Amino acid sequence: MWVRVLGSAAGGGFPQWNCACPNCRAVRDGSRPCRPRTQSAIAVSGDYRKWFLFNASPDVRTQIEAFAALQPSGERATPLRAVLLTDAEIDHTLGMLLLREAKAIELHATPAVQETLCDGTAVLRTLEAYCQVTWRPVVPGADVRLDGGLSYRAFDVPTSKPPRFGAGREQGRVVGYRLTDESSGRAVVYLPGVQELTAEVLAELDDCGCLLVDGTCWHDDELIRLGLARKTARDMGHLPIGDPGGSLEQLSPLPIERKIYIHINNTNPILLDDAPERRALEQRGMEVAADGLEVRVA
């Protein structure tokens, strides 16, 4: 199974267009070693020919053009077989509108996400005006086969973040995916948004070969310290990395071959190659995703 990181930043990308925080200044003026990043999404394949897009960021066109395996092989022919969503956030769904030239799109999403995309943001209603959309309901706990020798099982990720669009359903607003290569039995877990590593969530990580996990903020009050917002990372539905009880403390001891932070906010110091926070997590066996990273789990 191949996993391609198409985008590794949180919403807004890195640098964020309206931000002059120390990180964004550094990537613009080159004063610190760091790389620009687009908004988070991955592509997964079991045969390097049929690909599945996990989340569709507003940068999806740029991400496809940067990866030859996702480019058309013939007139209006695409190797993308389906889009699978972890939630209904704008930075994970707006890119679907940029796929509107497709004749048809297969969309895997929970009923809660589908409801928000129809009656909240109207992203799905707009897309349906341009092309045929086939919705495949995602049911946490159910095993689903995909082309190319892959299967997935979604799992519910509890969140207390209030829904932005309407009351919505509570269950299924955020999910993670455990993807399995059916020939080898090896698994990858994609978890770009998690507020708490509950026992149920941690159980889904057992015996996986690669984990791509929420790396939004280093500190819970990171944006407050910088004067950029009044919300904490947890308020926004994300477990911080470096605080006591954070994801670094909980995940670094786990026997997973590759543990990679993704969905990294522009304020997070791990985006800077020379930051002590970056060294701290690397010393504990954790990695920081960058656009274009490709992982093979065999």
Secondary structure, DSSP 8 states (H G I E B T S, - for coil): -EEEEEE-B-TTTBTTTT--SHHHHHHHHTSS-B--B-B-EEEEESSSSSEEEES--TTHHHHHHT-GGGS-SBTTB-SEEEEE-S---HHHHGGGGGGTTSSEEEEEE-HHHHHHHHHTS-HHHHHHTTSEEEEEE--TT-EEEETTTEEEEEEE-------SSSS--STTSSEEEEEEETTT--EEEEES--S---HHHHHTTTT-SEEEEE---SSTTHHHHTTS-S--TGGGT---SSSTTSHHHHHTTS--SEEEEESB-TT-GGGBTT-HHHHHHHHTTEEE--TT-EEE--
